[in-house]
Each structure stands twice: as C-alpha cells, then as structure tokens.
C-alpha cells in the first residue's frame, strides 16, 4: 500500500474521497461497469490521471479480470460494480479468489443508507451474501470512513494469506460532503498474521528431513503467493529431495529440473502420485491437502510423517494430521529451513528413493495416443503451443479437460505464468482473466486456453479486449462437448451422454464470432497445420486473436484417479495401472 494521497484536504464528496483513496492505495487499473448506486463514484473517476478504468461487458468479467491481473503481477486486482445484480454478478469471482488466495478488492455501490433493508430498487445485502466467500468485507455508510476502509481493505487483501475483500459503499455516503484524510497507520487489533516461523518447529522439521529416507517436497500455490520460488530452488538444490507442484503451484519449480516429478493428484503424473503415496515424509509448503490431491484421505500416503507449513493456521491439520506444524510465510519458512540445514548438514540418505522415482518418471512419462483417424489431438496442440509460445508466455485456463491438458503439456519454468481456476473450478474464467493478466503484464504474450463450453460463458469480453487494445490470444480446444463431464459419462455412466453435446463445430462459428468482436479468427483441424496457425497467431500483436482448434472429440485426460478412490488406484490410461518394483526403495 502506498501513501500517495496526502494526509488531508478540504471538503470533497465521498465519491471524490473514494477515488483519491484508491489512488493512494496504488491502484492504476480498475475493471468495472457503472450503475445507479455506484454512479457518483464514476464521475470523479473520469478525472483521475492515475487510474485507468476498463469498461467490461459483464461484472463476472470484471471480477475474473481483477483475479488475472493479481495473479500475473502479485498486486491487488480491483473491480467495481453497482448494487443489486451488479454486485451479485461478482459473487463467483469473489468465491474463486477466496478459494485460490488471490488478492483482490471489489468496490460496490449500495442503495442510500436510509433505504438499506427496505427492499429498495437494486438492493441486495451483498455483505451478507459474500461473507462466506471473502476474506473480509465492509459496509460504508459514513463518508468519513472511506479512506480508512480502503486502506484496510488493501492491507487485508494483500497480507497474510491473500484473498478478496469487498467494500460496499452506500450511495448516500458517495454523495455527501466529507474531509479526505488518508490514515497514517492502521489499527486492526484482530488481524495480525504470523509470518515468522517458530524456531523450535524449524529445528524439529530439519530433524525429520535429515532422518527421512523417502521425503517429498509437496509445493502448493502458497509458494507462488509468497514469492518464495528462489528459496524453494535453494532448498531443493541443497537437499536433492524430489518435488511435486500442485495445480496452483505450476511454475513454482521448473519443469525442466530433474528433481521435478510433476503435478500430483487426480490428473497428476504417476511419478508425483507415487512419490507422495510411498513417501515417509511429506514437506508441505503452502499446500492444503486438497481432495483432488489426496484422493481418499484414509489411504493417502499411509507411511508418511507430515511437516505442514502454511501462513493460514486454519489449514494446518484440517485434512491431514501435521506431525510438525509450522505457521509462517513460505518465504521465511523455507529460508530458515535452508539456513538450519546448511548449519547442521543436508546429508540425508535419499539415493535409492531418488533412483526409484526417476525410474517411475521415465517409465510412466506423460503421453497420449494420436487419434487413428488423423484428427487433431488436443494434447498435441498444447505441446506445440508450449514449444512455440515458450515459457515466458502467460497461460490462462478455465476448468475442465483443456485446463488439465494445459497443466500437463505446457512446460512451466517460472512463477506467475500459469493462471487458472483451481479450487472453485469456474467455467468462463479464462478469457476475462487473460484480459486482466495482459493489462497487468502488457509486454508478455498471454494465451487463454479455453474449452468450447467455457468460452461461450464469457466470450463477450473479447469486445472489451478489442476496444481497449488488449491483444490477448485465445486457443479454443473445441471438442464439441462439455469435455470433462463427457469423460466421466464415458467412464462411469455407460457412455450415456446426457446434455454434454454442445454442437460447437457447427454453432457458433467461432471464426465469425471473433471477427464480429473485432478480433482475428483462425481455425485449425489438421495436425499438419498446427505450427503455422500458432505462428500466425503469435505474429499478430495489435488485436486479439481467437484460434478454433477442432480436436478429436473422445480424447481423455490421463493419468486419472477416480473421485473418492485411493491414489493407489491411479490409471495411466483406461484400465491400465502402473506396476512398481517396491524392492528398489
């Protein structure tokens, strides 16, 4: 949080105070849509020389754009909406940001203070509605409270475990006269996140690391939020311990590093899943033992002790007992682990374990079968996109098969280059989030990897991109279906495809749709045309590009652990389970 606003000024409206407060908080970009209750704030916003407001086409787009902006930059993303339906359209992005620990502030207008609770026009209790899905929220009815509330909102959103904060401001507070005064200090007696780990816990963790024979570094999204990737690289290099990165942590540790086993979980690599299952020590860093990682909890990593480091004490021991709980910021925790290991010696005996996992990684490497009819494999599209766009690009995905293929077949070498809807699994996330990422990182190439189902939920934001010179690139992995649902119907519902056929190779015509929105539209359905199509898209940098990759309909995501089953039951292809020679470890 910056303090550009000065300490005080003469009489201003609450709306002017709000805009000046946002400037003082360091805001440079806001995604939003005006409406009656927030309208007073939009008038002084027009005069701001520091803040660029981007007029989106749907408030959900504003919220996801703020998420993408935050995830790409590490700064707080900001969105704005009016009362009632404007505010309720932000509920999904707020819930998404809450699940994935994304720093975000949503500013909403509310009906006048005297009308709150009367069922006034466009009134909704957005504070009550969003309380379960925000880190904190405020209702402001006194204009004098606006600067302090904004300062507190940005502080809460960006510190500790990051998350979304909602500031609901009554229209009467925006219209009233007040005196602007930016607070010189914040008083939040109930909010003091612990960032420095307890030395006793670090000492005990190091003892377990040195005694272990089959340890694994289980790296979660908290490492990226804490900007702790350099410390993680130090710890991994010092110890030689194998690393797994969750869906939210892709890029926290380079895919090219030989120690990296890949992504664990339902659609993780065989090596990553086996590494956790057969370990004797899990060193969890900013991860939360999510059900998609653990599978059936009762059978997850039965022989492992757990060191669980997280800035949020509520996560520690929530799903899996922690033998050594460590509350603290991942950056500090890992740095202290490194320092103590350097002092005591990082000489663990892991050779047999490392060799075993290297063998599993080699034998059960990610792969796929090319369609026998010569049609396009979605995995091939992602492989080629990865090679041509490269690891410096930012890849954004929604939820479903395309998300898993993008997590599996794109190579990630650095943090903040993979942005997706992990915890909530929101269809329609990719296009607006990519837009936000591009605004935050205008010099980076940003690819939205989207499914044909997801794309049709929020593709109106292509208009926002075209009008505001935000040249994102969209790769639609078009299999004419709600693909992940269809995969489950194939495997678990006797191929009864109830309501998953989107007919989207016929309606709509995505190339024409792109053109109608002021974008370049391209189509590709042959493997031989993939490289040229991607290169053509890469060469266009002055307007958005949409590529309709018409892929084989029945391609599935493998490996897979069926929901609710043990990770021991992982299949690397349909009805094919890996075989391990456990005498080697």
C-alpha positions in Angstrom: 0.0 0.0 0.0 1.4 3.4 -1.0 0.5 6.7 0.6 0.2 9.0 -2.4 -3.0 10.7 -1.3 -1.6 13.0 1.3 -2.8 13.4 4.8 -5.8 15.6 4.3 -7.8 18.0 2.1 -10.7 20.4 2.2 -14.3 19.4 1.7 -14.9 16.8 -1.1 -17.7 14.4 -1.9 -17.5 10.8 -0.6 -17.1 9.8 -4.3 -14.0 12.1 -4.7 -12.6 10.7 -1.4 -13.1 7.1 -2.7 -11.2 7.8 -6.0 -8.4 9.6 -4.1 -8.2 6.7 -1.7 -7.9 4.2 -4.5 -5.1 6.3 -6.0 -3.4 6.4 -2.6 -3.6 2.6 -2.4 -1.6 2.5 -5.6 -4.4 1.5 -7.9 -3.7 2.0 -11.6 -6.3 -0.2 -13.2 -9.9 -1.0 -12.4 -12.3 -3.3 -14.2 -15.9 -2.4 -13.9 -19.4 -1.3 -15.0 -21.3 1.7 -13.7 -24.9 1.7 -12.5 -27.2 3.8 -10.3 -25.7 3.3 -6.8 -22.0 3.5 -7.9 -22.6 6.3 -10.4 -21.5 9.1 -8.1 -18.0 7.4 -8.0 -17.7 7.2 -11.7 -17.9 11.0 -12.2 -14.6 11.8 -10.3 -13.1 8.6 -11.7 -13.3 10.2 -15.1 -10.9 13.0 -13.9 -8.3 10.6 -12.4 -5.0 10.7 -14.2 -3.6 7.7 -12.3 -6.4 5.2 -12.7 -7.4 3.5 -16.0 -10.9 2.2 -15.9 -11.7 -0.6 -18.3 -15.4 -1.0 -19.1 -16.2 -4.7 -19.2 -19.3 -6.3 -20.7 -20.3 -8.3 -17.6 -19.4 -7.9 -13.9 -18.2 -11.5 -13.8 -15.7 -10.5 -16.4 -14.6 -7.6 -14.2 -14.0 -9.9 -11.2 -12.1 -12.5 -13.2 -10.0 -9.8 -14.9 -9.1 -8.5 -11.4 -8.0 -12.0 -10.5 -5.9 -12.4 -13.6 -4.3 -9.1 -13.0 -3.4 -10.0 -9.4 -2.2 -13.5 -10.3 0.1 -12.2 -13.1 1.5 -9.2 -11.2 1.3 -10.1 -7.5 -0.5 -6.7 -7.0 -4.1 -6.3 -5.7 -6.6 -6.6 -8.5 -9.6 -4.2 -8.4 -13.1 -4.4 -9.8 -16.1 -2.2 -9.4 -19.9 -2.7 -9.8 -23.2 -1.2 -8.8 -25.7 -2.5 -6.2 -28.0 -5.4 -6.5 -27.4 -7.5 -9.7 -24.2 -5.7 -10.4 -22.8 -6.8 -7.1 -24.2 -10.3 -7.1 -22.6 -10.9 -10.5 -19.3 -10.6 -8.6 -20.1 -13.4 -6.3 -18.5 -16.1 -8.5 -15.2 -14.2 -8.9 -15.0 -13.5 -5.2 -15.6 -17.1 -4.3 -13.0 -18.1 -6.9 -10.4 -15.6 -5.5 -11.2 -16.9 -2.0 -10.5 -20.5 -2.9 -7.3 -19.7 -4.7 -5.9 -17.0 -2.3 -6.0 -14.2 -4.9 -5.5 -10.6 -3.5 -8.5 -8.6 -4.8 -10.7 -5.6 -3.7 -14.2 -5.3 -5.0 -15.9 -1.9 -4.6 -19.7 -2.0 -5.0 -22.3 0.7 -4.7 -25.2 0.2 -2.3 -28.5 2.0 -2.0 -28.7 5.0 0.2 -28.2 4.4 3.9 -31.8 5.3 4.8 -33.1 2.7 2.3 -30.9 -0.3 3.4 -33.2 -3.0 4.5 -36.3 -1.7 2.7 -36.0 -3.9 -0.5 -35.3 -0.7 -2.4 -34.7 -0.9 -6.2 -31.5 -2.8 -6.9 -30.8 -3.5 -3.3 -29.1 -6.7 -2.2 -27.3 -7.5 1.0 -24.0 -8.1 -0.8 -22.1 -8.0 2.5 -24.2 -10.9 3.9 -24.2 -12.7 0.6 -20.4 -12.6 0.2 -19.4 -13.1 3.9 -18.6 -16.8 3.4 -16.5 -16.2 0.2 -14.5 -13.1 1.2 -11.5 -12.7 3.5 -13.3 -9.7 4.9 -15.9 -7.2 3.9 -17.2 -3.7 4.8 -20.3 -1.7 4.5 -19.6 2.1 4.5 -22.4 4.5 5.3 -20.3 7.4 6.7 -18.2 9.1 4.1 -15.5 9.9 6.7 -14.8 6.2 6.9 -14.0 5.8 3.2 -10.2 6.4 3.2 -9.6 4.2 6.3 -11.8 1.4 4.9 -10.0 1.4 1.6 -6.6 1.4 3.3 -7.7 -1.5 5.5 -9.2 -3.4 2.6 -5.9 -3.3 0.6 -3.9 -4.3 3.6 -6.1 -7.2 4.4 -6.3 -8.4 0.8 -2.5 -8.4 0.3 -1.1 -9.6 3.6 -1.2 -12.9 5.4 -3.0 -15.4 3.2 -4.1 -13.2 0.4 -7.8 -13.0 -0.6 -10.7 -11.0 -1.8 -12.1 -8.1 0.2 -15.4 -6.4 -0.6 -16.1 -2.7 0.1 -19.8 -1.9 -0.2 -20.4 1.9 -0.2 -23.8 3.4 0.3 -24.8 5.9 -2.4 -25.6 8.5 0.3 -22.0 8.2 1.5 -20.7 8.8 -2.0 -22.9 11.9 -2.4 -22.3 13.5 1.0 -19.6 16.1 1.7 -16.6 14.9 3.8 -13.0 15.7 4.5 -10.5 13.3 2.9 -7.7 12.1 5.2 -5.6 9.1 4.3 -4.7 7.2 7.5 -1.0 7.3 8.6 -1.4 4.0 10.4 -3.9 1.1 10.5 -5.5 -0.3 13.7 -6.6 -3.9 13.1 -6.2 -5.5 16.6 -7.8 -8.7 15.5 -5.7 -9.1 12.4 -2.0 -10.0 12.9 -0.8 -12.7 10.5 2.1 -14.7 11.8 4.9 -14.5 9.1 7.9 -15.6 11.1 8.0 -19.4 11.9 8.8 -20.6 15.4 12.5 -21.7 15.7 11.5 -24.8 17.6 9.3 -26.0 14.8 12.1 -25.3 12.2 14.5 -27.3 14.3 12.1 -30.3 14.5 11.4 -30.1 10.8 15.1 -30.3 10.0 15.5 -33.3 12.3 12.8 -35.1 10.3 14.2 -34.1 7.0 17.7 -35.4 7.9 16.2 -38.7 9.3 13.9 -39.4 6.4 14.7 -41.9 3.6 11.8 -41.1 1.2 10.9 -37.4 1.6 8.9 -35.3 -0.9 8.6 -31.5 -1.2 4.8 -31.0 -1.7 4.6 -27.5 -3.1 1.3 -25.6 -3.2 0.2 -22.2 -4.5 1.2 -20.5 -1.3 4.8 -20.7 -2.5 3.9 -18.6 -5.6 1.8 -16.1 -3.5 4.7 -15.7 -1.1 7.2 -15.2 -4.0 9.2 -18.0 -2.5 10.3 -19.8 -5.7 14.0 -18.8 -5.2 14.1 -20.1 -1.7 12.4 -23.3 -2.9 15.0 -23.7 -5.6 17.7 -23.4 -2.9 16.1 -26.0 -0.6 15.7 -28.4 -3.5 19.2 -28.0 -4.7 20.6 -28.3 -1.2 18.8 -31.5 -0.2 18.1 -33.2 -3.6 14.6 -34.0 -2.4 12.1 -34.7 -5.2 9.5 -32.0 -5.8 5.8 -32.1 -6.7 3.9 -28.9 -7.6 0.1 -28.8 -7.3 -2.2 -27.3 -10.0 -1.9 -23.9 -8.3 1.9 -24.2 -8.0 2.8 -24.9 -11.6 5.8 -22.8 -12.4 7.0 -22.5 -8.7 9.7 -25.1 -9.6 11.0 -25.5 -13.2 9.5 -28.4 -15.1 13.0 -28.8 -16.7 14.6 -29.6 -13.3 15.3 -33.4 -13.0 14.0 -33.3 -9.4 10.6 -32.3 -10.5 8.1 -35.2 -10.6 5.3 -33.1 -12.0 1.8 -32.4 -10.7 0.2 -34.7 -8.1 -3.5 -35.6 -7.8 -6.5 -36.8 -9.8 -4.8 -36.0 -13.1 -1.3 -35.8 -11.9 1.8 -37.7 -13.1 2.3 -41.3 -12.0 5.7 -40.3 -10.5 4.2 -37.4 -8.5 1.3 -39.5 -7.2 3.6 -42.4 -6.4 6.1 -40.1 -4.7 3.5 -38.9 -2.2 1.9 -42.3 -1.7 5.1 -44.1 -0.9 6.9 -41.3 0.9 8.0 -41.4 4.6 8.0 -37.6 4.9 5.8 -35.0 3.2 7.2 -31.5 3.5 4.1 -29.4 2.6 4.8 -25.8 1.7 1.8 -23.6 1.1 -0.4 -26.5 0.1 -3.7 -27.6 1.7 -4.1 -31.4 1.2 -7.0 -30.8 -1.2 -9.2 -33.7 -2.0 -8.1 -33.6 -5.7 -4.5 -34.2 -4.5 -5.1 -36.7 -1.7 -7.8 -38.9 -3.2 -9.4 -41.0 -0.4 -7.8 -39.4 2.7 -7.7 -42.6 4.7 -5.4 -44.3 2.2 -3.3 -41.2 1.3 0.5 -41.5 2.0 -0.1 -44.1 4.8 3.6 -44.3 5.8 4.4 -40.6 5.8 5.0 -38.1 8.6 4.0 -34.6 7.7 5.7 -31.2 8.1 2.9 -28.7 7.2 4.0 -25.1 6.7 1.3 -22.5 5.9 0.5 -18.9 6.7 -3.1 -19.8 7.5 -3.2 -21.8 10.7 -6.7 -23.0 9.8 -5.3 -25.1 7.0 -2.8 -26.9 9.2 -4.2 -30.3 10.2 -7.5 -29.5 8.6 -7.4 -32.6 6.3 -4.3 -34.5 7.4 -2.6 -34.5 10.8 0.6 -32.5 10.9 3.4 -34.0 12.9 5.3 -30.7 12.7 3.0 -27.7 12.2 4.7 -24.5 11.1 2.7 -21.3 10.9 4.5 -18.7 8.8 5.1 -17.1 5.4 6.6 -19.7 3.0 9.4 -17.4 2.0 10.6 -17.1 5.6 9.9 -20.7 6.5 11.9 -22.1 3.5 14.7 -19.6 4.1 15.0 -20.7 7.7 14.9 -24.4 6.7 17.7 -23.8 4.3 19.8 -21.9 6.9 19.4 -24.6 9.5 20.1 -27.4 7.0 23.3 -25.6 5.9 24.4 -25.4 9.5 23.5 -28.9 10.5 24.2 -30.6 7.2 21.8 -31.6 4.4 23.2 -35.1 4.1 20.1 -37.3 4.0 20.3 -40.8 2.5 17.8 -40.5 -0.3 19.7 -42.1 -3.2 17.6 -45.3 -3.5 14.4 -43.2 -3.3 15.5 -40.7 -6.0 16.6 -43.6 -8.3 13.2 -45.3 -7.8 11.2 -42.2 -8.6 13.4 -41.4 -11.6 12.6 -44.8 -12.9 8.9 -44.3 -12.4 9.1 -40.9 -14.1 10.8 -42.4 -17.1 8.6 -45.5 -17.4 5.3 -43.6 -16.9 6.0 -40.3 -18.6 3.0 -38.2 -19.7 1.9 -39.2 -23.1 -1.1 -39.8 -25.3 -2.3 -41.8 -28.3 -2.7 -39.9 -31.5 -6.2 -40.3 -33.0 -6.3 -43.2 -35.5 -8.5 -41.2 -37.9 -5.8 -38.5 -38.4 -7.8 -35.8 -36.5 -6.2 -33.4 -34.1 -5.1 -34.5 -30.6 -5.7 -31.7 -28.0 -2.5 -32.7 -26.2 -0.5 -32.1 -29.4 -2.0 -28.6 -29.7 -0.8 -27.8 -26.1 2.7 -29.3 -26.7 3.2 -27.2 -29.8 1.8 -24.1 -28.2 4.2 -24.6 -25.3 7.2 -25.0 -27.7 6.2 -22.1 -29.9 5.0 -19.6 -27.4 7.6 -20.6 -24.8 8.0 -20.4 -21.1 8.0 -16.6 -21.0 4.3 -16.5 -22.1 1.4 -16.5 -19.6 -1.1 -19.3 -20.0 -4.6 -18.9 -18.5 -7.2 -21.7 -18.3 -10.7 -22.2 -17.0 -11.8 -25.6 -15.8 -12.1 -29.0 -17.5 -10.1 -31.1 -19.9 -8.4 -28.1 -21.5 -7.2 -27.0 -18.1 -5.7 -30.3 -17.3 -4.0 -30.7 -20.7 -2.6 -27.1 -20.3 -1.3 -28.0 -16.9 0.2 -31.3 -18.2 1.6 -30.5 -21.6 2.8 -26.9 -21.3 6.3 -26.5 -19.8 6.4 -24.0 -16.9 9.7 -22.6 -15.8 8.8 -19.7 -13.7 6.0 -18.5 -11.3 3.0 -16.4 -12.3 3.0 -17.8 -15.9 0.1 -20.3 -15.2 -3.2 -18.8 -14.1 -6.3 -21.0 -13.6 -9.4 -21.5 -11.6 -8.2 -24.2 -9.3 -10.3 -24.5 -6.2 -13.7 -23.3 -7.4 -13.3 -24.6 -11.0 -15.1 -21.8 -12.7 -16.2 -22.1 -16.3 -15.7 -18.8 -18.1 -12.7 -17.8 -16.1 -10.1 -17.9 -18.9 -10.9 -15.0 -21.3 -11.5 -12.3 -18.7 -8.6 -13.5 -16.5 -6.3 -13.4 -19.6 -7.5 -9.9 -20.2 -6.6 -8.9 -16.7 -3.2 -10.6 -17.0 -2.5 -8.8 -20.2 -3.4 -5.4 -18.6 -1.0 -6.2 -15.7 1.7 -7.5 -18.0 1.3 -5.7 -21.3 4.7 -6.8 -22.6 4.0 -10.5 -22.1 2.3 -12.8 -24.6 -0.9 -14.0 -22.9 -2.7 -17.1 -24.1 -6.2 -18.1 -22.8 -6.5 -21.8 -23.3 -10.2 -22.4 -23.2 -12.8 -25.1 -23.8 -15.6 -24.5 -26.2 -18.0 -24.7 -23.3 -16.1 -22.3 -21.1 -15.5 -19.9 -23.9 -19.2 -19.4 -24.5 -19.8 -18.2 -21.0 -17.6 -15.1 -21.1 -16.5 -14.5 -24.7 -18.2 -11.1 -24.7 -15.1 -9.8 -23.0 -13.4 -10.1 -26.4 -15.2 -6.8 -27.2 -13.6 -5.3 -24.1 -10.2 -6.5 -25.3 -10.6 -5.3 -28.9 -11.9 -1.8 -27.9 -9.3 -1.3 -25.2 -6.3 -2.6 -27.2 -5.7 -5.6 -25.0 -4.4 -8.2 -27.6 -4.8 -11.5 -25.8 -4.7 -14.8 -27.7 -7.3 -17.5 -27.2 -6.8 -21.2 -28.1 -10.2 -22.8 -28.0 -9.8 -26.6 -27.5 -13.1 -27.4 -29.3 -14.3 -30.9 -28.9 -18.0 -30.0 -29.3 -18.6 -31.0 -25.7 -18.6 -30.3 -22.1 -15.5 -32.4 -22.3 -14.7 -33.4 -18.7 -18.3 -34.2 -18.0 -18.4 -36.3 -21.1 -15.2 -38.1 -20.0 -17.0 -39.0 -16.7 -20.0 -40.1 -18.6 -17.8 -42.4 -20.7 -16.1 -43.9 -17.7 -18.8 -44.0 -15.1 -22.2 -43.6 -16.8 -22.0 -46.3 -19.6 -21.4 -43.7 -22.3 -24.8 -42.1 -21.8 -24.1 -38.6 -22.9 -26.8 -36.6 -21.2 -26.7 -32.9 -22.1 -23.0 -32.6 -22.9 -23.1 -32.2 -26.7 -22.6 -28.5 -27.5 -22.7 -28.9 -31.3 -20.0 -26.2 -31.3 -18.2 -27.3 -34.5 -21.4 -26.1 -36.2 -22.9 -23.4 -33.9 -21.5 -20.9 -33.3 -18.8 -20.3 -35.9 -16.0 -19.2 -33.7 -14.1 -17.6 -36.5 -17.1 -15.4 -37.5 -17.7 -14.7 -33.8 -14.1 -13.5 -33.4 -14.5 -11.3 -36.4 -17.7 -9.8 -35.1 -16.0 -8.9 -31.9 -13.1 -7.1 -33.8 -10.7 -9.9 -33.3 -8.7 -12.1 -35.8 -10.4 -15.5 -36.1 -8.4 -18.6 -37.2 -9.3 -22.3 -37.4 -7.2 -25.4 -37.4 -8.3 -29.1 -37.6 -5.2 -30.8 -39.0 -2.1 -31.7 -37.1 0.0 -30.5 -40.1 -1.5 -27.0 -39.7 -0.9 -26.5 -36.0 2.5 -24.9 -36.1 1.7 -22.5 -38.9 -1.6 -21.5 -37.2 0.1 -20.8 -33.8 2.9 -18.9 -35.5 0.4 -16.8 -37.4 -1.4 -16.0 -34.1 1.9 -15.2 -32.4 2.8 -12.7 -35.2 -0.4 -10.6 -34.6 0.2 -8.2 -31.7 -2.2 -5.3 -32.4 -5.5 -7.1 -31.8 -6.9 -10.1 -30.1 -6.7 -13.5 -31.8 -9.0 -16.4 -31.4 -8.0 -19.9 -32.7 -10.6 -22.6 -33.0 -8.6 -25.9 -32.6 -11.1 -28.5 -33.7 -9.9 -31.5 -31.8 -10.8 -35.2 -31.5 -14.0 -35.5 -29.5 -13.2 -38.5 -27.4 -9.7 -37.6 -26.2 -9.5 -38.1 -22.4 -7.3 -36.8 -19.6 -4.9 -39.4 -18.3 -3.5 -40.3 -15.8 -6.6 -40.4 -13.6 -7.5 -41.2 -10.0 -11.3 -41.6 -9.9 -13.0 -39.3 -7.4 -13.2 -40.7 -3.9 -10.8 -43.6 -4.6 -7.3 -44.2 -3.3 -4.3 -42.7 -5.1 -3.0 -46.3 -5.2 -5.7 -46.9 -7.9 -4.2 -44.5 -10.4 -4.6 -45.4 -14.0 -2.2 -44.0 -16.6 -4.7 -45.0 -19.4 -8.1 -46.6 -19.5 -7.9 -49.9 -17.4 -4.1 -49.7 -17.3 -2.5 -49.4 -13.8 1.2 -48.8 -13.3 3.3 -51.6 -11.7 6.1 -50.7 -9.2 9.0 -52.7 -8.1 9.0 -51.6 -4.5 12.0 -53.7 -3.5 14.0 -50.8 -5.1 13.2 -48.4 -2.3 
